[in-house]
């Protein structure tokens, strides 16, 4: 079963690839972000993934990217328009 915060298993698989580069992880992270359901809180999903994977792979490039993403302010949910 694939968790809701990684519906295609992209993050999980990135941690399994030996010698994966920062650039490859960035590409995977973009694909991951685009594949999330609109109603899912992306910031919370990144936090959940950090808690799941970072302890056993603190030096992995995906861990660094997730940390970078979490250091930025959470963006408003996708699909909602601001009224003028």
C-alpha positions as CSV (number, residue, x, y, z in Angstrom):
1,X,0.0,0.0,0.0
2,X,1.4,3.4,-1.0
3,X,0.9,6.1,1.6
4,X,-1.3,9.1,0.8
5,X,1.7,11.5,1.1
6,X,3.6,9.6,-1.6
7,X,0.9,8.3,-3.9
8,X,3.3,7.0,-6.7
9,X,6.0,5.9,-4.3
10,X,8.5,8.4,-5.8
11,X,10.1,9.5,-2.6
12,X,10.3,6.0,-1.3
13,X,12.0,4.8,-4.5
14,X,14.4,7.8,-4.5
15,X,15.8,6.7,-1.1
16,X,16.4,3.2,-2.6
17,X,18.6,4.4,-5.5
18,X,22.3,4.2,-4.7
19,X,24.3,7.2,-5.8
20,X,21.3,9.3,-6.8
21,X,22.3,12.9,-7.5
22,X,20.8,16.1,-6.3
23,X,19.5,16.9,-9.7
24,X,17.7,13.6,-10.0
25,X,16.2,14.1,-6.6
26,X,15.0,17.6,-7.6
27,X,13.3,16.1,-10.7
28,X,11.6,13.4,-8.6
29,X,10.5,15.9,-6.0
30,X,8.8,18.1,-8.7
31,X,7.1,15.0,-10.1
32,X,6.0,14.1,-6.5
33,X,4.6,17.6,-5.9
34,X,2.6,17.5,-9.1
35,X,1.2,14.1,-8.4
36,X,-0.2,15.0,-5.0
37,X,-4.0,15.4,-4.7
38,X,-5.0,19.1,-4.5
39,X,-6.6,18.7,-1.1
40,X,-3.4,17.3,0.5
41,X,-1.3,19.7,2.5
42,X,2.0,19.5,0.7
43,X,4.0,21.0,3.6
44,X,2.6,18.4,6.0
45,X,3.3,15.6,3.5
46,X,6.9,16.7,3.3
47,X,7.1,16.8,7.1
48,X,5.6,13.2,7.3
49,X,8.2,12.0,4.7
50,X,11.0,13.6,6.6
51,X,10.0,11.8,9.8
52,X,9.7,8.5,7.9
53,X,13.0,8.6,5.9
54,X,15.4,11.2,7.2
55,X,16.4,9.4,10.4
56,X,17.9,6.5,8.5
57,X,19.3,8.6,5.6
58,X,20.4,12.0,7.0
59,X,22.9,12.6,4.3
60,X,20.7,11.6,1.3
61,X,20.1,14.4,-1.2
62,X,16.3,13.9,-0.9
63,X,16.6,14.6,2.8
64,X,18.3,17.9,2.0
65,X,15.6,18.8,-0.5
66,X,12.8,18.0,1.9
67,X,14.5,20.1,4.6
68,X,14.9,22.9,2.1
69,X,11.2,22.7,1.2
70,X,10.2,22.7,4.9
71,X,12.3,25.8,5.6
72,X,10.1,27.8,3.2
73,X,6.7,29.1,4.2
74,X,3.8,26.9,3.4
75,X,2.0,28.0,0.3
76,X,-1.8,28.3,0.2
77,X,-3.7,25.2,-1.0
78,X,-3.8,24.7,-4.8
79,X,-6.9,25.3,-6.7
80,X,-8.2,28.2,-4.7
81,X,-8.3,31.6,-6.2
82,X,-7.9,34.8,-4.2
83,X,-10.7,37.3,-4.5
84,X,-9.9,40.9,-5.3
